[in-house]
Amino acid sequence: MMQLFLFGTFWFWALIVVSLIITVRLVETFDPHEVWAGFTILITLVLLAIFGNWEFFKNILIFIQDNPLIIVGYVLIYIIIGIGWSFFKWYAYLRKKRDYYREHNFKDPKIPGFKENVSRIVSWMMYWPFSALWTLTHNLFRDVFNFLTEQLRGAYEKVTKNVFKEFEKKEEE
């Protein structure tokens, strides 16, 4: 059998990166698509099993069969982390909405409710590693650079004033 996706090869990493990007985008869209995210993960695992190293997957299945209590423990830990992550994401989502309403002076904002966001919350719980990857890379970098830009605002304004100083004199006259 062809081992196109053998661990460490270019095609293995290409598949992993493409799968991660697709899954993260599906989990972090405004209308969560948890079924499609799961399907993406499943297809990736099938491709790795068929065109990668089947022995590796066989050993995983044997481990699962021989250690059911350990697997149950891992699943419980995964669920507990997912619940905690979903509360973190829900809080961040609500703060973002609130800040948007403040910024645009909404007098009677539509407060997000649990019922309208169940799918989003379930998606955060189920796929917390992908959601965390997005939050830690995209949101963290954005927040760091927004902070740095704000700290450097005076310098940017000084450059602007220097470049346009000839126009300021005309306005004063």
N, C-alpha and C positions, 0 to 999 in steps of 0.2 A: 504494500500500500504506500502511496506517495505521502511523504512527510513534509508537506509544504509549510505547515505551521509549527514546525519543531521549535521547542523553546529556545529562545535566543536568536533565531534567524530574523532577518529583516521582515519577512512576511508575518511572522508571529507578532512582532511589535507593531506592525502596521495594522493588523487585525485588532489588537488590543486597543490601540489609540483610537481607531475609527469607532470601535464598539463603545469605548468610554465617552467619546464626544457625543455620539448619538444618544446613549443612555442618559447622560447628564442633561442634554438639551431637552429630552422628553420629560425628565423628572422636573426640571426647573422652568418649564413653560407655564404660561398663565392658566392654561387649561390642561391639567396633568393628564398624561397618557400612560398610566402605570401598566396597562396591558401591553402596550407596544414596547415599553422599556423592558418588561420581563421577557417578551418575545426576542428582543435584541440580545439579551444576556443568554437566553436559551440557544439561539442560533450560534452565538459565539462559542459556547461550550460544545455544541455538537460539532462545529467545524474543527475546534481544537482536538476533540476526541477522534474524529474520523481522519483528519489530515495532519494531526500532530502526533502526540505520543499516547496511544491507547493504553499502554501499560500503566502510565501515571493515573489515568482515570479509573482503571481497574483496581489499582491499589487504594484509591480513595473509596471506592465502593466497598472493598473488603474491610477497610478501616471502619466505615459507617456500620457495616454489618456486625463487626466484632465489638464495637464500642457504642452501643445505642445510648447509654446514659451520658457519656461525654458529649455526644451530638445533641441530645436534649438540652444539656447545660449550655452549649454554644448557642443553640437556637434561642433559649431564654435570655441569654446575655444580649444577643442581637436585638431581640424584641425590646428589652429594657432600654438599651441605648437608643433604639428607634423612637421610643416614646419620649425620652428626654430630648432628643434632637427635634422632634415635632413641636414640643413646647417652645424650644429656643427659636425655631423658624416661625412659629405662629406669633410669638412676641415681636420678632423683627419685622414680620409682615404688617402687623397692626401698627407698629411705630412708624413704618414707612407710609402707610395710609394716613395716619394722623398728621404727620409732618407735611404731606401733600395737601391735606385739607387746610392746615394752618397757613401754608405758603400761598394758597390761592383764595384765602378768606372765605371758605365755605361757611354759610350761616346754618345750613341744615344738612350736614354730611350723611351719607349712607354708611352707617357703621357696619363693617363686615361681621357676618354672623357665622356661627359654627356650621349650621345646616347647609349654607351655600358653599362652604369650603371643605366639606368632608373629604372629597376626592383629593384635594390638595394636601390635606393633613395625612391621609392614608399614604399618599405618594411619598411624603417626607419620612414617614415611619418605615415603609417597606424598603425604600432605596436610600436610606440615610447616608451610606458611604459616598454615593454619587452626589447627593445634595451637599454633603459636607465638602467634598472636593470642589464643587462649584463655589460654595460660599467662601471657602478658605483661599481659593485662587482668585476668582473674579472679584468678589465683594471686598476681600481684604486688600488686594492691590488697589482697587478703585478708592477705597477709604483712605489708604495711606497716601496716595497721590493727591487726593482732594485736600487732605490735611496739610501736606507739604505746600501745595499751591496756595492755600489760605495763609500759611505762615510766611510765604514769600510775596504776598500781595503788595506790600509796600515797595518792594524792589521792582515788581512789574509796573506799578503805577509811576514810579520814578523814571523808568525807561520810556514809558508812554509820554510823560511830561517833557522829557528831553527831546524826543523825536518831534513832538508837536509844539515846541516852545515858540516857534515863529507865529503860530496861529493864536496863541494865548495873548501875545502882545497886541495884536490887531483887535482882539475883542475888548481889551482894556481901554483902548483909545476912544 
